[in-house]
Amino acid sequence: MKSIYTFTILTVITASLMVTGCTEDKAGKLEKLKSQQVALTKEIVALEKELSAADPKDVVVRTKEVGVIALAPRQFEYFVQTQGMVESKDNILVSAKSMGSIQSVYVTEGQAVVKGQVLAEIDNAITMHAIDEAKSALELAKTVYERQKSLWDQRIGTEIQYLQAKNTKESLENRLATLNEQLDMSRIKSPINGTVDAVNIKIGESAAPGAPAFRVINTEDLKIKAKVSEAYVTSIKKGNMVQVNFPDLGKTMEARVSFVGRNIDVLSRSFPVEVELPYSSDLRPSMTAILRVIFQTEPQALCVPINLVQDINGQKVVYIVESDGSHTVARKRIIEVGGVYDNLAEVKSGLNAGDKIISVGYQGLNDGEFVKI
């Protein structure tokens, strides 16, 4: 009985050793096959290249389809964009020079006027009567003066009579001039050529110096006021080209910077700029405008769409296509990027004119990978 038990134990141990040995043989064999597979893959790739070089028709090479754009020099503009408002250089509130009741209003809103045109008139009846009296008295004084002068020239009469007549005439002339000035002050006149934008008085109302009676705007002489970040204080200069866009009009025009402020606003950290506008009948004061102030132009810059530039390990990279024998391959190019505007990046180095940039299918590409355009 004991010998049967011992035989059974030995049988189990032997079987276990055989299974263990078999498992170890399989693991070793798997590792060996894997290493052989790597070597075979390398050998296959090498043979494919050799066969392709010998006769490209004898081998099929896996390729990835891509799209490309040709890199050509173009004008690249550095600019800063900001928002501004249209203002009239001549936007004037006109008021009366003297107090009184409004007697007449001669213009309406929207009416074109010229410099010096009478817009309204204050009641001036008393001044007119005084002018009539002064004119009558002056006529008599002139007659007396002329006769006294004639007598004095003949050495008839006294000098004091001649001087009194002359003084009376001159005094009345001065009084008449003063009354005419008072009469002129009763007329509210336009100080500029322009358009009446607002009429703030009515007949019968009282006018007073300093109280706005009319608003007159010269819409032929407009400008835009805007503010620019202090980061561009050394870049923006008088004369810089500006592209002006009016969103509400769907209209764009070109203009130039006419003024650059020297003071930095402590709250907004910006400085003022002004842009003179060419005449347009569509423009109105207080319109909103988008300004693109161009402060540097590169006439022959190489530019690529910014979305094609990949950031790999802190480097800016794009892929181009090159010929490799009878095949086309993707090549990685590390580039230096300058300014980025309007979704375009200026390439300072790393690419040349004529390079074909991969614009479709560039994701996941490897340097040297076969591609098909």
C-alpha positions in Angstrom: 0.0 0.0 0.0 2.8 2.3 0.9 4.6 1.7 -2.5 1.4 2.6 -4.4 1.2 5.9 -2.5 4.8 6.7 -3.2 4.4 5.9 -6.9 1.4 8.3 -7.1 3.4 11.1 -5.5 6.3 10.6 -7.9 3.9 10.6 -10.8 2.3 13.9 -9.8 5.7 15.6 -9.3 6.9 14.4 -12.7 3.8 15.7 -14.4 4.2 19.1 -12.7 7.8 19.3 -13.8 6.9 18.5 -17.4 4.1 21.2 -17.4 6.5 23.8 -16.0 9.1 22.9 -18.5 6.6 23.1 -21.3 5.4 26.6 -20.2 9.0 27.9 -20.0 9.7 26.6 -23.5 6.6 28.4 -24.9 7.6 31.8 -23.2 11.1 31.6 -24.6 9.8 30.6 -28.0 7.4 33.7 -28.0 10.2 36.1 -27.1 12.4 34.5 -29.8 9.6 34.9 -32.4 9.0 38.6 -31.4 12.7 39.4 -31.9 12.6 37.6 -35.3 9.5 39.7 -36.2 11.2 43.0 -35.6 14.2 41.9 -37.6 12.0 40.7 -40.4 10.0 44.0 -40.5 13.2 46.0 -40.8 14.5 43.6 -43.5 11.1 43.9 -45.4 11.3 47.8 -45.3 14.8 47.7 -46.5 14.0 45.3 -49.3 11.0 47.4 -50.3 13.2 50.5 -50.7 15.8 48.6 -52.7 13.1 47.1 -54.9 11.4 50.4 -55.3 14.7 52.1 -56.3 15.4 49.3 -58.8 11.9 49.2 -60.3 9.2 51.2 -58.6 6.4 49.3 -60.3 7.4 46.1 -58.6 6.4 47.2 -55.1 3.4 49.0 -53.6 4.3 51.5 -50.9 1.7 52.7 -48.3 1.1 56.4 -48.6 -1.1 59.0 -46.9 -3.0 61.4 -49.0 -2.4 65.1 -48.3 -3.1 68.6 -49.7 -0.5 71.2 -50.1 -0.2 75.0 -50.7 2.8 76.6 -52.4 4.7 79.1 -50.3 5.1 82.4 -52.1 6.2 85.9 -50.9 3.4 88.3 -50.2 2.8 91.6 -48.4 2.4 91.2 -44.7 1.1 94.0 -42.5 1.6 94.5 -38.8 -1.4 96.4 -37.4 -3.3 97.1 -34.2 -7.1 97.1 -34.2 -9.3 99.4 -32.1 -12.7 101.0 -32.1 -13.4 104.7 -32.5 -16.2 107.2 -33.1 -16.8 109.6 -35.9 -16.7 113.3 -34.9 -17.1 116.5 -36.9 -14.2 118.9 -36.7 -16.8 121.6 -36.7 -19.7 120.6 -34.5 -20.8 123.8 -32.9 -23.6 124.9 -30.5 -24.6 128.4 -31.6 -26.0 130.8 -29.0 -27.2 134.4 -29.0 -24.9 137.2 -28.1 -27.5 139.3 -26.4 -30.7 138.7 -24.4 -34.2 139.2 -25.8 -37.3 137.6 -27.3 -36.9 135.6 -30.5 -38.6 137.5 -33.3 -37.8 135.3 -36.3 -36.3 131.8 -37.0 -35.1 131.5 -40.6 -33.8 127.9 -40.8 -35.0 124.4 -40.2 -33.2 121.2 -39.2 -31.3 119.6 -42.0 -30.9 122.8 -43.9 -27.5 123.7 -45.4 -26.1 127.0 -44.3 -23.1 129.1 -45.0 -20.7 131.0 -42.7 -22.3 134.3 -41.6 -25.9 133.3 -42.6 -28.6 134.6 -40.2 -30.3 131.7 -38.4 -32.6 133.7 -36.2 -33.2 137.2 -35.0 -34.0 138.7 -31.6 -36.5 141.5 -31.2 -34.5 144.7 -32.1 -37.2 147.3 -32.5 -35.6 149.7 -29.9 -32.2 149.4 -31.5 -33.7 150.1 -34.9 -35.4 153.3 -33.6 -32.1 154.4 -32.0 -30.3 153.9 -35.3 -32.9 156.0 -37.2 -32.5 158.8 -34.7 -28.7 158.6 -34.8 -28.7 158.7 -38.6 -30.9 161.8 -38.6 -28.7 163.6 -36.1 -25.6 162.5 -38.0 -26.9 164.0 -41.2 -27.4 167.4 -39.5 -24.0 167.2 -37.7 -22.3 166.5 -41.1 -24.0 169.5 -42.6 -23.0 171.8 -39.7 -19.4 170.4 -39.8 -19.0 170.9 -43.5 -20.2 174.5 -43.3 -18.0 175.2 -40.3 -15.0 173.7 -42.0 -15.6 175.8 -45.1 -15.8 178.9 -43.0 -12.7 178.0 -41.1 -10.8 177.3 -44.3 -11.6 181.0 -45.2 -10.6 182.1 -41.7 -14.1 183.0 -40.9 -15.5 182.2 -37.5 -13.6 180.8 -34.5 -11.6 177.6 -34.3 -13.7 176.4 -31.3 -16.9 176.4 -33.5 -15.1 174.2 -36.1 -13.8 171.8 -33.5 -17.2 171.5 -31.8 -18.9 170.7 -35.1 -16.2 168.1 -35.9 -16.6 166.5 -32.4 -20.4 166.3 -32.7 -20.1 164.6 -36.1 -17.5 162.1 -35.0 -19.5 161.3 -31.8 -22.6 160.6 -33.7 -20.6 158.4 -36.2 -19.3 156.4 -33.2 -22.7 156.1 -31.7 -24.2 154.8 -35.0 -21.4 152.2 -35.3 -22.2 151.0 -31.7 -25.9 150.8 -32.5 -25.2 148.8 -35.6 -23.0 146.4 -33.5 -25.9 146.0 -31.1 -28.2 145.4 -34.0 -25.8 142.7 -35.3 -25.7 141.1 -31.9 -29.4 140.6 -32.1 -28.9 138.3 -35.1 -27.9 134.7 -34.4 -25.5 133.7 -37.3 -23.8 130.5 -38.4 -20.1 130.6 -37.7 -19.3 127.9 -40.3 -20.5 126.3 -43.5 -22.5 123.2 -42.6 -25.9 121.7 -41.9 -28.3 122.7 -39.2 -28.6 119.6 -37.0 -30.8 121.0 -34.2 -33.1 124.0 -33.6 -33.6 124.6 -29.9 -35.6 127.8 -30.0 -39.0 129.0 -31.1 -40.5 132.4 -31.9 -41.5 134.2 -28.7 -39.0 132.3 -26.5 -36.3 134.2 -24.7 -32.7 133.9 -25.8 -29.7 134.4 -23.6 -26.0 134.3 -24.2 -24.5 130.8 -23.6 -27.9 129.0 -24.1 -27.7 126.7 -27.1 -30.0 127.9 -29.8 -28.8 125.8 -32.8 -26.4 123.0 -33.6 -24.5 123.4 -36.8 -22.3 120.5 -38.1 -19.9 120.5 -41.0 -20.3 116.9 -42.3 -17.7 117.4 -45.0 -14.9 117.6 -42.5 -15.0 114.5 -40.3 -12.5 112.6 -38.2 -12.4 109.5 -36.0 -11.2 109.6 -32.4 -10.0 106.3 -30.8 -7.6 105.0 -28.2 -4.7 102.6 -28.6 -3.0 100.5 -26.0 0.3 101.9 -24.7 2.0 98.8 -25.9 2.0 100.4 -29.3 3.2 103.9 -28.2 6.4 103.7 -30.2 4.8 102.0 -33.2 1.9 104.3 -34.1 2.9 107.5 -35.9 1.3 110.4 -37.7 0.8 109.4 -41.3 0.3 105.6 -40.7 -2.2 104.0 -43.1 -5.6 103.1 -41.5 -8.2 100.7 -42.8 -11.6 102.0 -41.5 -14.6 99.8 -41.4 -18.1 101.0 -40.7 -20.1 97.9 -39.6 -23.5 99.6 -39.8 -22.9 100.8 -43.3 -21.0 97.7 -44.6 -18.4 100.1 -45.9 -14.6 100.2 -45.7 -12.3 103.1 -46.7 -8.6 104.0 -46.3 -7.4 107.0 -44.3 -4.3 108.1 -42.4 -3.5 108.9 -38.8 -3.6 112.7 -38.4 -2.8 113.0 -34.7 -1.1 110.9 -32.1 -1.5 111.9 -28.4 1.5 112.1 -26.1 -0.4 111.5 -22.9 -1.1 108.0 -21.5 -4.5 107.6 -19.7 -3.7 106.3 -16.3 -7.0 104.3 -16.1 -7.1 102.7 -19.5 -3.4 102.7 -20.2 -4.0 104.0 -23.7 -3.3 107.1 -25.7 -5.5 109.0 -28.2 -5.3 108.9 -31.9 -7.2 110.8 -34.6 -7.9 109.8 -38.2 -9.0 112.2 -40.9 -11.8 110.8 -43.1 -12.3 111.5 -46.8 -15.7 113.0 -47.6 -18.7 110.6 -47.9 -22.3 111.5 -47.8 -23.1 108.3 -45.8 -21.0 109.3 -42.8 -22.5 110.9 -39.7 -21.1 112.1 -36.4 -21.1 109.6 -33.6 -21.0 106.6 -35.9 -18.9 103.6 -34.7 -15.9 102.6 -36.7 -13.4 99.7 -36.5 -9.8 100.9 -37.1 -6.9 98.8 -38.3 -3.9 101.0 -37.9 -1.0 99.6 -40.0 2.4 100.4 -38.5 4.7 98.1 -40.4 4.6 96.5 -43.8 6.8 93.7 -45.1 6.4 93.6 -48.9 8.0 90.2 -49.4 7.1 88.1 -46.4 6.6 84.3 -46.3 3.4 83.6 -44.5 1.6 80.3 -43.6 -1.9 79.9 -42.1 -1.4 79.8 -38.3 -3.5 76.6 -38.0 -0.8 74.7 -39.9 1.8 75.5 -37.4 2.2 72.8 -34.7 3.8 73.2 -31.3 6.0 70.1 -30.7 8.2 70.1 -27.7 8.2 73.9 -27.6 9.2 74.2 -31.2 7.0 75.6 -34.1 6.8 72.9 -36.8 5.2 72.6 -40.2 5.4 69.8 -42.7 6.4 70.1 -46.4 6.6 67.6 -49.2 9.8 66.6 -51.0 10.7 64.1 -53.6 12.6 61.0 -52.5 13.5 59.2 -55.6 10.3 58.2 -57.2 8.2 58.9 -54.1 7.0 61.9 -52.2 7.7 62.2 -48.5 6.7 64.5 -45.7 9.6 66.5 -44.1 9.3 68.3 -40.8 10.6 71.8 -40.7 11.2 73.8 -37.5 10.4 77.5 -38.2 10.7 80.8 -36.4 7.4 82.7 -36.3 7.2 86.5 -36.3 3.9 88.4 -36.2 0.5 86.7 -36.3 -2.3 88.7 -37.9 -5.5 87.7 -39.8 -4.8 84.0 -39.1 -1.5 84.3 -40.9 2.0 83.8 -39.3 5.0 85.4 -40.8 7.9 82.9 -41.1 11.2 84.4 -40.2 13.3 81.3 -40.9 13.0 77.6 -41.7 11.1 77.8 -45.0 11.9 79.1 -48.5 9.8 80.5 -51.3 8.4 77.6 -53.4 8.2 75.1 -50.5 4.9 73.1 -50.6 3.3 73.2 -47.2 1.1 70.3 -46.2 -2.3 71.9 -45.5 -4.5 68.8 -45.4 -3.7 65.6 -43.6 -0.7 67.0 -41.7 -2.0 65.7 -38.3 -0.1 62.6 -37.2 2.6 62.8 -39.9 6.1 61.6 -39.3 9.3 62.9 -40.8 10.1 60.9 -43.9 6.6 59.3 -44.2 5.5 58.6 -47.8 2.6 60.8 -48.9 0.4 61.3 -52.0 -0.7 64.8 -53.1 
